[in-house]
Amino acid sequence: MLTVDDVVVRYGSATALDRVSLHADAGEMVALIGPNGAGKSTLVNAISGLVPIESGSIVTGGRVAQVPEGRQMFADMSVVDNLVLGAWRSGDRDPSRIFDLLPALRDFANRKAGTLSGGQQQMVAVGRALMADPQILVIDELSLGLAPLIVADLAEHLRTINQEHGTTVVLIEQEVGLALELCSRAYVLEAGRITVSGTTEELADSPAVRAAYFGGLDVGKDVQL
C-alpha cells in the first residue's frame, strides 16, 4: 500500500532524509519512532507530497490523508467546518459517517475548534483526515501534549479504524511504548536514516532500542502486543 524507496530530502546543504526505505502493507499498522530532529515529520510531509524529494521514490496504493503534528485546527471555524475541509478531494461532505465512527464529536460539532481541549482537537484532526476517505492514514505525533487517558481513548479509535475499515496506518510517535503497542512493525529513524526495523516484538526486545528509548529497561514484558 505504501513503499518508500531510497528517499533523499535536503534543505539546502542539510540532509534531512538519507536514503530512507520502508513499506506498509494494506491494512497494516506501522510505526516510525525516533528522537526530535530525526526527520520523522519530513518523511510524513514527503509521503503526503508536501515536501519534494531529491531522489528515490514514494509509491502509494491509494489516497493518503495526514493528521499533522500539533493538530493545526482552524480555530475560529466550527468542528463541522473543520471536518468538511477534509473532504475537498473525496467530494462527500456529509460528516455523519465520522460522527458514527467518533461519536464524541457530535457533542461539540458546532463549537469553534479553538475552544476545544487538546484531546478533542486531536479527535477532530483524525476525523478531518478520515473525511478524505483515505486508504492510508499518516498520523504525526498522536500523543503530543495529551494526558495518558486521552491517548488511550484515541488509540482505541485508531484500532477500530484499522480493524473495521482496513485502513493502513503509519504512526509517527515519540512515545515508543504506545507505538509498539499499537503497531505490528516499526522503524527507528535517527539523524535521517533508518537504523533499526522489525516486528514490534523484536524492537521491544532489542538492547539498542531499550537503551535509547527506555533507559535500558526490559520493556518486552511491559508492552501489550
Sequence and secondary structure as in RCSB ss.txt:
>XXXX:A:sequence
MLTVDDVVVRYGSATALDRVSLHADAGEMVALIGPNGAGKSTLVNAISGLVPIESGSIVTGGRVAQVPEGRQMFA
DMSVVDNLVLGAWRSGDRDPSRIFDLLPALRDFANRKAGTLSGGQQQMVAVGRALMADPQILVIDELSLGLAPLI
VADLAEHLRTINQEHGTTVVLIEQEVGLALELCSRAYVLEAGRITVSGTTEELADSPAVRAAYFGGLDVGKDVQL
>XXXX:A:secstr
 EEEEEEEEEETTEEEEEEEEEEE TT EEEEE  TTSSHHHHHHHHTTSS  SEEEEEESS EEEE TT    T
TSBHHHHHHHTTTTT    THHHHHHSGGGGGGTTSBGGGS HHHHHHHHHHHHHTT  SEEEEE TTTT  HHH
HHHHHHHHHHHHHHH  EEEEEES HHHHHHH SEEEEEETTEEEEEEEHHHHHT HHHHHHHSTT  GGGTS  
